[in-house]
């Protein structure tokens, strides 16, 4: 059999078999193109899956952006994980829908268009021209291959095209714009009068039944939260620094000990000449070089200029052209052997040959710049501040430890700790969990105050340092505690009575206002309808005129336009409870700017832009309504 | 069936192949041709759509700089040569604005009618109908506008926008009560311009 196969393996049958075998290979892995199976998805939009991983990545990105934008104000609790995720998922679904729709209706972005976009992107340009290297490097930074990036860009362009088509083609008709100007610029003539609620206030006692009924109906309002009174000690580095006295002689000692900070070490201007000795040279070769150096030294001693010789002979590429000059150096910059020689040589004397790992040097010092120091008086105050801060800090840690110990050893009172450390025992007023003033405003302090050990066990708290970068520490204990409760009726009776009187007065004023409005509607004069009132009659009130109170203005512009035989009258309640009766007497439309040429004004263009944007949103909603969107329940992963 | 020797088997296979070989080869060939044909048809369509896309970008650019003549010329190219792509309709949508703003409301209405007929997605037809109705109101063709609205007010997402146009039609006819009702409906359904509609509503004369 095998023999037969081998014989025929050359023939046509072999080719048929190969062809048949190649078919499954060609189709193998096709599911990865069709997207069958794979990762878990959170939503499916018209068959397109949005993967959990993509959503998590986008959520994480959004969080980072928020954090950057809000800076200090960023509070993770404000952006609850689940809600942020849900919002971003909605966004992704819409984006997917938009792309799916654009594709489905046959919109495409040509390769040419993608190419033009890439070529004109400033980030990919160098010297004003597209630079392939920058392009590839930037993509690499984002972890994208050019093909992936181009696909992303293509989708972006595609999504944008429909947006631009819809928003960019929105128009505002001439009539609509004229109407808009008339309405926005409209002014109205008003008459109004105030009926003060205070006029209807009575001091008559209010029935117990009524008060009780109010109390029972509004129980949550009389809830008083759980509160504590605290005893506490504060240890603050700022106070410690204030107390410390530091004598001049001590400052002088610090100054003397730490000279290097206030001065500059000796510097020398040095020039040299180097003949190199290769790393792997043997002794004989080294000696040969040394001999040559000695010869050069003789020439200089004989009167040749150092600079000229160095320029001609030195094998130090950096300094040879400078006549051997190394500029000014400080100790520690050069090879130690070089240093030792250079810093012991008097000015103007040529050294013996010096062997370093580079080779043989001839060294000459051309100038010595002596060390310089800032005088003590100049730095005294700076030093004093520094020393006192250091002193206070070490005192702070020392006292902090003792405070913690004493407070722990006598857990039933803070007095021993206050006595031992000389701190003042402070006492707070009633405060709730939201915190009090100063150091008590800090959440870390308040959570300690309401912790089990402190609140229930009534022991001293641990040493609390509320802010990481501030040296301030607190120990506290609960002096008194009040549980959350509904305040007793006796305590709030007067409060309720006052409130009920106010409500009644307001109701009566509103009542009076309505009946006065009705009279005016009937044609009764103002002075008859509201005898005590002062009638204001502002003319040509615009929508944003500040001289007329806002609630009155608002009502004035929502009342119907007066027509013959129907007065336009209404009432509104001001913030302080007073009631205003308002009549619109005349309406004057805003001025319409005549059209200048065919193109719309910028204001009309802006209106069109807003309108277009909203129509675009409606379009996406409409598409979503018709689409098949399937959501998997959102799994919240805490990625903080 | 059983075969005595390998030769017999080979003979049987040969015989089978003689009988069916042509059919198999033809089948594979047709299959491959279909795949290749489908692919190149898709490529061709993509390339036509891509060209249409490029022309449409030019329409947008011309419209952005107010060159009405260029917009019209390019929109005509889209209409004539790219009718199989959505760009014919999108081009007409942009053209309508350019025409209206250059003082040719009738031509603009024709363009919008074309968009409605050729819209690749119902939402685009609704947007075009909305604009058509608004131009009709501005031109005083209230009956036509009412007809346009009635024919296309079929999606809850655009109901508010169409209600606003109905309000404008009623207000133009002096039917305050109907206008009030329509405007209130538009605001309730969050039409695009609820603030302006609020102003219109407040400005209606008192009933009675």
Interface residues (C-beta under 8 A of the other chain):
Chain A: X1 X4 X8 X13 X16 X19 X101 X105 X106 X107 X108 X109 X110 X111 X112 X113 X161 X162 X164 X165 X166 X168 X169 X170 X171 X173 X174 X175 X176 X179 X180 X183 X184 X186 X557 X558 X559 X560 X561 X562 X563 X566 X568 X587 X598 X599 X600 X610 X611 X614 X615 X618 X619 X621 X622 X623 X625 X626
Chain B: X6 X10 X13 X17 X28 X45 X46 X47 X49 X50 X51 X52 X53 X54 X56 X57 X60 X63 X64 X66 X84 X85 X86 X87 X90 X93 X94 X96 X97 X100 X101 X102 X103 X120 X121 X122 X123 X124 X126 X127 X130 X131 X134 X135 X137 X138 X155 X156 X157 X158 X161 X192 X193 X196 X199 X200 X202 X203 X204 X205 X206 X207 X208
